[in-house]
């Protein structure tokens, strides 16, 4: 597997760190050799110095990428959630008629529940994919979720036609499953929604396969399955070294 560094800061950090580490090691080698005349001692101290600085820089790097950056994203997502609420994204509703019989009453209750949960789903989708999708793609995702919620057909022609590094098929399956459980949609509807929305990511996967893997826990993924009785917390895709 060829490691591909996708973050620009990583591309800057690696050569800078390499120069710093080996520069320090060579300096130590020259100084110790001048002081003692012992090549072996100078070499051993140089190796120790290189290992020491590798450990320091690795610790700093993982502290930033595994703690500071996720914390920053969590604060950003929290702020965005509050902004969405102020802008009215959580106030989506439809004018519902008075029920005429038990069937219509059940249908209206289902629509009321959908109206209640849909803002949370839209917020979850928007904040989860905000760092991956451009504005047009994010609009496609949101529009398709609204169609999915109403059991209306989505169209692959309007889908997202590119792949995302750091996002696996299992991540998308889990995303679709988390949504469908709350909208009370069947697996086939969820699979169709995913196929039509993430066209390039799932172009070679049959609908029946997608349907059967919505709750799959085997293979690589970072986006978790969330039980319907739990709040939909937006997912932060990790900064990864993608092969």
N, C-alpha and C positions, 0 to 999 in steps of 0.2 A: 504494500500500500504506500503510495506516495503522499507524504504529508503536505497539505496545502494550507498556508497561513492566510486566512481571510480578513483578519482585522489589521487595518493600516498601522495601528500602534505596535502590534507585534512585529511587523516588518521593520519598523524603526528600532524597536528595542533589541532585536536579535543581533544585528551587526554592531550596534553601540555596545551592548554587553560583551560581545566577543572581543572587541578591541580593548575594552576596559579590563577584562579578566586576563587575557593573555599579555596585555601590556604590563599589568601589575606583576604577573608571574615572571616575565622576562626581566623586569627591573629587579625583582628579588634575586633572581639567578645571578645577574651581573654583580649586584652589591655583595652577596655572600661570597661569590667566587673571588672578588677583589679583596675581601677582608680575610678569608681563610685559605684561599687557593685550593679548596677541596671541591672538585666538580660534583662528586656524589652528593655531598651535603647540600650544595647549591641546588642541584636538581631536585632533591627530595623536598626542600623548602619551597621551591617553585611549584611542585605538584600540590603541596599542602595549600599554598596560597590560591592556586586556581580552584581547588575543591572548595575552599572557604568562600571565595567570592561567588562561585556557582550556587552554593547553598543560600547565601544572602540574597542574591538577585532572584533566585527561584522562589524564595519565601515571600519577597516583596511582590513578585508577579502574581503568585497565587492568592495572596491577600487581597490584591486589587481586583483581580478578575473573579474570584470566587466569593468575595465578601463585599467590598466597596461598590463594585459595579452593580451586582444584584440589588443591594440596598438602595442604590440610586434609582434603579429602575422601579423598585417597589414604591418609592416616594413619588416618582413620576407618574406611575399608574394610579396612585391614590389621588394625586392632584388632578389627573385627567378625569377620573371618576367624578370628582366634585364638580369639575367644569362641565361635564356632560349633564349632570343633574341640574346645574344652573341654566344650561342651554335648553333644557326640556326634553332631553333624549329619554328620560325615564317616565315621561308622561304620554306615552303612545297609547291611544285607546280608540275604540270604535263605538259609534252610537248603535246600541243594540235595541231591537224592537221588544215589545212586551210579548211573552210567550203565550201561545194559543192552546197548547196541549203539552203533555208530558215530554213528548219527543223534542218539541221546540224548546222546552224549558231545559232539558239536558244539554241541548246544543248550545243554548245561550250561556249556560254555566261553563261549558268547555271553552267558549270564546272569551268569557270573562277571565278564566284562569290563564288562557293564552295571553290576553292583554296584560295580565299581572306579571307574568314571567318573561314576556318578550323583551322588555327593556333591559333586564339583567342579562339575557342571552346576547343581545346586541352589544352591550357594554363589554361583556366577556370576549366576544369575537373581535371587536374593534381594538381593545387594548392588548389582546394576545398577539394579534398580527400587525400592530401598528408599526413595529420596527422592520417588518419584512415586506409589506405591500406599499405600493405607491397609492396616491389618492384615488385613481381610477379603479385599481384592483380592490381597494378597500370598499369602494362603492358597490362593486360587483358582489363582493362577499356579503355585505349588508343586505343588498336587494335580494340576493338568492335566499338568504335566511328568512326574509319576510315572505317570499313565495313558498318556501318550504313549510313555514308555519301555517300558511293557508292551504297547504296541500295542492298548490299550483305548480305546474311543470316549470322547472328551470331549463335553460338552454345552454348546451356546451359551447355554442358559438360565442356566447358572451363570457365564457369562463376565463380563468387565469392561466395563461399559456406560457408559463415558465416554471422552473424548478427552484427550490430554495435550499441552500446549503445549511446543514444543521437541523433540518426538518425531515423526519422519516415518514413513511406511509403509516406506520403505527400511530404517530402523533396525530395525523389527520383522521385516522379511524376513531381514536379516542375523542377528538374534538367533535366529530359528528355524533358519536354515541352520547356524549355529555349533553348535546343540544336536543337530540331526539327523545331522550328519556324525559326531559322536562316538557317538551311539546307533545309527548305521548304519540309519537310517530313510529311506524314499524321500521324494521331493518332495511327493507327494500327502498322505502322512501329516503331514508338516510343515505344509503349507498348511492342512489341516483343523484341526490343533492351534492354529495362529495365528488362524484365523477364529473358532474357538470360544472362544478365550481373550480376544482383543482385539476384542470384538464391535463396539463403536462405531467404533474406529479403522479397521476393515476391512469394515464392513458393506456397502459398495457395490463391493467388489472380488470378482470371481469366484475360486473356488478354483484354476482353471487359470491365472489371471493371477498369483495369489500363488505358485503352484508355479514358474512361468516366471521369476519375479523374485527368487527366494531369494538369488541371488548377483549381483543387479543392482548395477552401480557407476555408473549414470547417475542424475542428479538429486541432491537434497539428502539428506545423512545424516551422522551423526557416529559411530554405532556401527559399528566396523570388522568386516569378515570376518576370522575367525581360522582359520588352517590347523589341521587336526586334530592335527598333530604339535607344535603350540604350546600353551602353557598358556592356559586361559580366564581372562584378566584382566578383572575386572568393569569395566564402562564407566561413566564419569562424564559424564552429559549436561551440556553447558555451560550457563551462565547466558546467556540470549539475549534479544534484543529481538525479540519475535515479532509479525509482522504478521497 
